[in-house]
Amino acid sequence: MTLDLSAMTRKELLQLQSDVEEALRTAELRERQEALKAAEEAAAKYGFSLDEIAGTSRQGVKKNKAAPKYRNPSNHDETWTGRGRKPHWVHAALTAGMDISDLEI
């Protein structure tokens, strides 16, 4: 199939581009599904699931929580691991002139 792109208007070319991008997305999805099916069949041939082989099974896997590293001196129930956003009590303590090491457990 040969298209004469030079004879097409800008609007027609943009529509063609949009159609090609959609066709590419559809083809990629179809090929991914075919590859997944082939991989599952190959794993099943040896008596495994694809999750078992890839190590992606989430059953029975627990994420370990990080141990608290800092404690609020005015409320010992409030702790912080040092990961993520600082809690308000950490900001307040630092603003009040405390050093972060003063909050360590």
Secondary structure, DSSP 4 states (H G I P E B T S, - for coil): ----GGGS-HHHHHHHHHHHHHHHHHHHHHHHHHHHHHHHHHHHHTT--HHHHHT---TT--PPPPPP-EEETTEEEEEE-S-SSPPHHHHHHHHTT--GGGGB-
